Amino acid sequence: MRLTVADRDAIRHRAHVLSVKPSAWARAVMLDALDSRSSKVAQLESNAGVKETAPTSLAPAVEQLRRVGVNLNQALRKGAAVDDGLLHAVMVAVDEVRASLGDRTRS
C-alpha cells in the first residue's frame, strides 16, 4: 500500500500515542472497517498507555523460561524420545509461569 510521508508519520504518531506498533493500529482500523460490530480501535484506545511488563527482577526467570521452550522445540524436532508424562508436567508448569507473568495468550 502506498502512503505519503505525512500519512506514515500520522500513523506512527497515532500508534505511538496508543503504545502499539503501527501495524497493530492499522490492523485494528481495517478489521473495524470490515465489521461494524468490531471494536478493535476502541480496545486499543482503552488500553492506551497501559503496558504490562514483567518487573526487571523477573528477567532471569523469563530468560530461563525461553530457554526451556527452545530446548523442548529442539528435542521434539529432532525426534528425541521424550517421556509423555514428563512433557505434560513441563507444559503445565510453563503455562503456570507464563500466567503468573501476565501472559494471557494461552488459554
N, CA, C and O of each residue as an XYZ file, in Angstrom:
428
protein
N       0.855     -1.153      0.000
C       0.000      0.000      0.000
C       0.911      1.229      0.000
O       1.884      1.293      0.751
N       0.591      2.166     -0.823
C       1.394      3.384     -0.915
C       0.821      4.456     -0.010
O      -0.388      4.687      0.030
N       1.712      5.099      0.711
C       1.320      6.174      1.620
C       2.264      7.356      1.424
O       3.424      7.194      1.045
N       1.745      8.525      1.687
C       2.619      9.690      1.667
C       3.431      9.703      2.945
O       3.115      8.996      3.902
N       4.464     10.498      2.956
C       5.278     10.633      4.156
C       4.415     11.151      5.309
O       4.548     10.702      6.447
N       3.549     12.080      5.005
C       2.664     12.643      6.035
C       1.727     11.577      6.595
O       1.483     11.526      7.801
N       1.199     10.721      5.703
C       0.320      9.642      6.156
C       1.072      8.681      7.080
O       0.564      8.302      8.135
N       2.286      8.290      6.675
C       3.088      7.383      7.503
C       3.390      8.009      8.862
O       3.318      7.341      9.894
N       3.726      9.292      8.850
C       4.011      9.975     10.113
C       2.776     10.016     11.004
O       2.875      9.829     12.217
N       1.613     10.262     10.405
C       0.370     10.305     11.181
C       0.062      8.940     11.785
O      -0.375      8.846     12.932
N       0.292      7.885     11.009
C       0.045      6.524     11.509
C       1.007      6.199     12.645
O       0.601      5.663     13.676
N       2.272      6.523     12.454
C       3.258      6.274     13.513
C       2.909      7.043     14.781
O       3.021      6.510     15.885
N       2.485      8.299     14.622
C       2.142      9.115     15.784
C       0.942      8.519     16.532
O       0.962      8.405     17.758
N      -0.095      8.143     15.788
C      -1.294      7.573     16.432
C      -0.946      6.271     17.146
O      -1.407      6.031     18.262
N      -0.146      5.444     16.515
C       0.260      4.179     17.138
C       1.082      4.449     18.391
O       0.911      3.776     19.408
N       1.976      5.434     18.320
C       2.800      5.776     19.488
C       1.927      6.240     20.649
O       2.166      5.861     21.795
N       0.926      7.051     20.360
C       0.008      7.529     21.402
C      -0.703      6.361     22.069
O      -0.958      6.385     23.273
N      -1.021      5.342     21.283
C      -1.731      4.170     21.813
C      -0.788      3.094     22.356
O      -1.242      2.056     22.838
N       0.518      3.338     22.280
C       1.538      2.389     22.759
C       1.467      1.050     22.039
O       1.616     -0.007     22.652
N       1.239      1.108     20.731
C       1.217     -0.090     19.912
C       2.068      0.137     18.675
O       2.466      1.264     18.380
N       2.341     -0.936     17.959
C       3.057     -0.809     16.691
C       2.103     -0.263     15.636
O       0.895     -0.492     15.706
N       2.647      0.461     14.659
C       1.778      0.968     13.590
C       0.979     -0.141     12.904
O      -0.179      0.068     12.539
N       1.580     -1.306     12.726
C       0.864     -2.408     12.070
C      -0.323     -2.878     12.908
O      -1.352     -3.268     12.355
N      -0.193     -2.847     14.232
C      -1.299     -3.263     15.101
C      -2.456     -2.281     14.999
O      -3.619     -2.681     14.958
N      -2.128     -0.993     14.958
C      -3.178      0.018     14.834
C      -3.861     -0.098     13.476
O      -5.088     -0.054     13.393
N      -3.069     -0.248     12.405
C      -3.630     -0.356     11.057
C      -4.529     -1.583     10.942
O      -5.593     -1.524     10.326
N      -4.101     -2.687     11.533
C      -4.908     -3.909     11.501
C      -6.241     -3.682     12.209
O      -7.287     -4.101     11.712
N      -6.209     -3.025     13.359
C      -7.436     -2.751     14.110
C      -8.388     -1.878     13.292
O      -9.594     -2.126     13.263
N      -7.849     -0.867     12.636
C      -8.681      0.020     11.815
C      -9.322     -0.764     10.676
O     -10.512     -0.609     10.402
N      -8.530     -1.610     10.010
C      -9.069     -2.382      8.885
C     -10.128     -3.384      9.343
O     -11.148     -3.554      8.675
N      -9.895     -4.045     10.475
C     -10.885     -5.005     10.974
C     -12.175     -4.301     11.371
O     -13.264     -4.829     11.146
N     -12.061     -3.125     11.953
C     -13.259     -2.350     12.288
C     -14.010     -1.935     11.023
O     -15.240     -1.918     11.001
N     -13.262     -1.603      9.974
C     -13.900     -1.208      8.718
C     -14.636     -2.380      8.074
O     -15.664     -2.185      7.425
N     -14.121     -3.587      8.248
C     -14.755     -4.770      7.668
C     -15.992     -5.218      8.428
O     -16.904     -5.803      7.843
N     -16.029     -4.949      9.723
C     -17.132     -5.417     10.561
C     -17.538     -4.291     11.505
O     -16.791     -3.935     12.416
N     -18.712     -3.740     11.285
C     -19.156     -2.598     12.101
C     -19.351     -2.975     13.571
O     -19.388     -2.097     14.433
N     -19.475     -4.260     13.860
C     -19.625     -4.699     15.254
C     -18.288     -4.792     15.974
O     -18.243     -4.906     17.199
N     -17.197     -4.743     15.213
C     -15.861     -4.855     15.791
C     -15.499     -3.569     16.524
O     -15.917     -2.479     16.133
N     -14.731     -3.708     17.573
C     -14.318     -2.522     18.343
C     -12.827     -2.601     18.668
O     -12.402     -2.289     19.780
N     -12.053     -3.018     17.687
C     -10.608     -3.190     17.902
C      -9.926     -1.866     18.239
O      -9.079     -1.821     19.131
N     -10.279     -0.794     17.543
C      -9.659      0.504     17.798
C     -10.054      0.990     19.193
O      -9.222      1.531     19.921
N     -11.307      0.799     19.559
C     -11.759      1.210     20.890
C     -10.996      0.460     21.975
O     -10.663      1.028     23.015
N     -10.719     -0.826     21.728
C      -9.941     -1.604     22.693
C      -8.531     -1.046     22.823
O      -8.005     -0.930     23.930
N      -7.918     -0.701     21.693
C      -6.579     -0.112     21.738
C      -6.599      1.206     22.504
O      -5.707      1.489     23.303
N      -7.629      2.004     22.248
C      -7.725      3.305     22.922
C      -7.945      3.151     24.418
O      -7.412      3.931     25.208
N      -8.729      2.148     24.814
C      -8.974      1.954     26.251
C      -7.739      1.423     26.964
O      -7.586      1.605     28.172
N      -6.858      0.766     26.216
C      -5.620      0.245     26.792
C      -4.444      1.189     26.595
O      -3.315      0.848     26.949
N      -4.687      2.367     26.037
C      -3.607      3.304     25.713
C      -2.767      3.609     26.937
O      -3.284      3.956     27.999
N      -1.479      3.474     26.770
C      -0.544      3.787     27.848
C      -0.412      2.698     28.883
O       0.446      2.778     29.761
N      -1.249      1.679     28.795
C      -1.174      0.575     29.744
C      -0.298     -0.497     29.128
O      -0.730     -1.239     28.246
N       0.914     -0.568     29.593
C       1.839     -1.551     29.047
C       2.261     -2.454     30.180
O       2.920     -2.021     31.125
N       1.877     -3.719     30.079
C       2.224     -4.671     31.127
C       3.571     -5.301     30.811
O       3.740     -5.971     29.793
N       4.512     -5.076     31.693
C       5.814     -5.701     31.520
C       6.196     -6.377     32.823
O       5.773     -5.965     33.903
N       6.976     -7.385     32.709
C       7.438     -8.090     33.898
C       8.480     -7.223     34.601
O       9.296     -6.584     33.937
N       8.463     -7.192     35.927
C       9.491     -6.447     36.644
C      10.884     -6.961     36.267
O      11.050     -8.130     35.920
N      11.872     -6.081     36.338
C      13.224     -6.474     35.939
C      13.759     -7.604     36.800
O      14.645     -8.340     36.367
N      13.236     -7.755     38.015
C      13.685     -8.856     38.867
C      13.271    -10.212     38.303
O      13.825    -11.241     38.688
N      12.306    -10.215     37.399
C      11.852    -11.460     36.789
C      12.585    -11.774     35.491
O      12.357    -12.827     34.895
N      13.451    -10.889     35.050
C      14.157    -11.095     33.787
C      14.887    -12.438     33.732
O      14.801    -13.122     32.712
N      15.603    -12.844     34.788
C      16.260    -14.158     34.725
C      15.262    -15.312     34.571
O      15.534    -16.272     33.849
N      14.120    -15.224     35.237
C      13.114    -16.285     35.125
C      12.524    -16.324     33.717
O      12.281    -17.398     33.167
N      12.300    -15.161     33.147
C      11.762    -15.097     31.787
C      12.762    -15.692     30.802
O      12.372    -16.417     29.887
N      14.039    -15.395     30.981
C      15.073    -15.944     30.104
C      15.156    -17.463     30.242
O      15.293    -18.168     29.242
N      15.076    -17.964     31.451
C      15.101    -19.418     31.663
C      13.891    -20.078     31.010
O      14.008    -21.148     30.413
N      12.740    -19.444     31.123
C      11.528    -19.973     30.506
C      11.689    -20.035     28.992
O      11.274    -21.006     28.359
N      12.288    -19.009     28.416
C      12.536    -19.001     26.977
C      13.465    -20.153     26.585
O      13.247    -20.819     25.572
N      14.493    -20.379     27.391
C      15.447    -21.456     27.105
C      14.792    -22.834     27.197
O      15.093    -23.725     26.403
N      13.900    -23.001     28.163
C      13.183    -24.284     28.284
C      12.381    -24.527     27.006
O      12.381    -25.631     26.462
N      11.700    -23.486     26.537
C      10.923    -23.620     25.309
C      11.784    -23.966     24.107
O      11.418    -24.816     23.295
N      12.929    -23.305     23.995
C      13.845    -23.589     22.881
C      14.329    -25.030     22.947
O      14.364    -25.724     21.931
N      14.701    -25.478     24.140
C      15.183    -26.859     24.295
C      14.103    -27.873     23.957
O      14.383    -28.878     23.304
N      12.871    -27.623     24.395
C      11.778    -28.544     24.079
C      11.538    -28.601     22.572
O      11.361    -29.680     22.007
N      11.534    -27.442     21.929
C      11.326    -27.417     20.478
C      12.421    -28.189     19.753
O      12.136    -28.950     18.828
N      13.667    -27.997     20.164
C      14.770    -28.695     19.515
C      14.657    -30.205     19.708
O      14.868    -30.975     18.771
N      14.325    -30.618     20.921
C      14.207    -32.062     21.195
C      13.093    -32.676     20.365
O      13.261    -33.761     19.808
N      11.954    -31.993     20.275
C      10.822    -32.538     19.530
C      11.097    -32.555     18.031
O      10.686    -33.486     17.338
N      11.778    -31.551     17.529
C      12.098    -31.510     16.092
C      13.082    -32.595     15.693
O      13.019    -33.126     14.583
N      13.988    -32.922     16.600
C      14.967    -33.964     16.316
C      14.374    -35.351     16.492
O      15.012    -36.350     16.158
N      13.165    -35.417     17.010
C      12.532    -36.704     17.223
C      13.085    -37.428     18.434
O      12.958    -38.647     18.549
N      13.698    -36.679     19.335
C      14.256    -37.294     20.539
C      13.132    -37.892     21.375
O      12.026    -37.353     21.425
N      13.420    -38.983     22.012
C      12.440    -39.643     22.870
C      12.205    -38.776     24.103
O      13.130    -38.482     24.860
N      10.971    -38.382     24.286
C      10.598    -37.561     25.442
C       9.434    -38.259     26.129
O       8.434    -38.585     25.488
N       9.560    -38.484     27.415
C       8.506    -39.124     28.193
C       7.259    -38.241     28.162
O       7.319    -37.067     28.527
N       6.122    -38.807     27.723
C       4.893    -38.027     27.593
C       4.436    -37.425     28.911
O       3.973    -36.285     28.941
N       4.560    -38.173     29.999
C       4.158    -37.661     31.309
C       5.014    -36.491     31.742
O       4.508    -35.497     32.262
N       6.324    -36.614     31.523
C       7.240    -35.533     31.876
C       6.984    -34.311     31.001
O       6.988    -33.182     31.493
N       6.762    -34.530     29.710
C       6.479    -33.428     28.808
C       5.218    -32.687     29.232
O       5.187    -31.457     29.234
N       4.177    -33.435     29.590
C       2.931    -32.812     30.044
C       3.167    -31.991     31.315
O       2.669    -30.872     31.434
N       3.919    -32.541     32.256
C       4.207    -31.818     33.507
C       4.970    -30.522     33.234
O       4.698    -29.492     33.851
N       5.922    -30.582     32.308
C       6.681    -29.372     31.965
C       5.766    -28.345     31.306
O       5.849    -27.155     31.612
N       4.898    -28.793     30.410
C       3.984    -27.869     29.738
C       3.047    -27.188     30.734
O       2.783    -25.991     30.622
N       2.551    -27.938     31.696
C       1.673    -27.366     32.728
C       2.450    -26.333     33.550
O       1.943    -25.245     33.822
N       3.675    -26.674     33.941
C       4.498    -25.748     34.725
C       4.810    -24.479     33.939
O       4.766    -23.376     34.484
N       5.125    -24.640     32.664
C       5.417    -23.470     31.817
C       4.185    -22.584     31.705
O       4.294    -21.361     31.801
N       3.019    -23.180     31.505
C       1.791    -22.394     31.419
C       1.518    -21.639     32.718
O       1.060    -20.497     32.680
N       1.791    -22.255     33.859
C       1.587    -21.593     35.143
C       2.537    -20.399     35.301
O       2.136    -19.338     35.782
N       3.782    -20.580     34.897
C       4.748    -19.481     34.989
C       4.350    -18.354     34.048
O       4.398    -17.180     34.418
N       3.955    -18.715     32.826
C       3.532    -17.682     31.874
C       2.345    -16.902     32.420
O       2.308    -15.676     32.316
N       1.388    -17.591     32.993
C       0.213    -16.921     33.542
C       0.589    -16.006     34.692
O       0.039    -14.912     34.820
N       1.523    -16.440     35.531
C       1.951    -15.606     36.655
C       2.700    -14.367     36.201
O       2.765    -13.375     36.927
N       3.275    -14.419     34.985
C       3.975    -13.269     34.430
C       3.039    -12.367     33.639
O       3.472    -11.362     33.077
N       1.765    -12.720     33.592
C       0.783    -11.888     32.913
C       0.528    -12.248     31.474
O      -0.118    -11.482     30.759
N       1.018    -13.399     31.017
C       0.805    -13.817     29.643
C      -0.567    -14.448     29.532
O      -0.824    -15.507     30.104
N      -1.457    -13.784     28.782
C      -2.804    -14.314     28.608
C      -3.013    -14.838     27.205
O      -4.156    -14.953     26.762
N      -1.934    -15.163     26.483
C      -2.076    -15.665     25.119
C      -2.440    -17.135     25.102
O      -2.900    -17.654     24.085
N      -2.241    -17.796     26.203
C      -2.513    -19.224     26.318
C      -3.815    -19.393     27.098
O      -3.989    -18.772     28.147
N      -4.717    -20.213     26.608
C      -5.986    -20.392     27.347
C      -6.037    -21.726     28.028
O      -7.025    -22.043     28.691
